[in-house]
């Protein structure tokens, strides 16, 4: 790989890490209702899984393994978006929710493009 490609991989690793961290911050600020607690647990898991699977994709042993991990990244980011939409933040954190949903949509598109190009 060229230095530019490695830089791009690193940027997406960092971006998925930041998304997961921002999700954790958001979940900690949610009102402690039963739905928010349960949905928040799912959200934290799926958001963290995106970055973890992307790291695994970069260490893939084969093209098939890479493609599978990228598909999992896309699936997990779609799931994160679902749990974000279900969350019920206080009005002060509605903008944060919207930003996270927008980031999830962008990441979904990125992983979809990576998968299509790797075919």
Buried (B, 14 or more C-beta within 10 A) or exposed (E): EEEEEEEEBEEBBEBBBEBBEBBBEBBEBBEEEEEBEEBBEBBBBBBBBBBBBBBBBBEBEEEEEBBBBBBBBBBBBBBBBBBBEBBEBEEEBEEBBEEBBEBBEEBBEBBBEBBEEEE
